[in-house]
Amino acid sequence: MATGWHPEIDATPTPADVECMAEVLEGQHGAMAAEVADFFATKHGLAGDAGRSWAWAGVAEMIRNRARRRLHEKLSA
């Protein structure tokens, strides 16, 4: 089965893609979701794939921002 993913093509995600990736990681890995995204950012960075490294770093940042927002909402309630 062909996937349509081509490693030589830039994979810049849209903001919606980043949010979706963050939600999936949070659902699968809970409190460790940001660390999982950091792992992929580092893996791609070490492999020389700056675009994917940047994308995963963005996912990690979004996960941390979402966690801070949830904590703030909980403390404000």
Beta strands, then each sheet from edge to edge (+ up, - down):
end
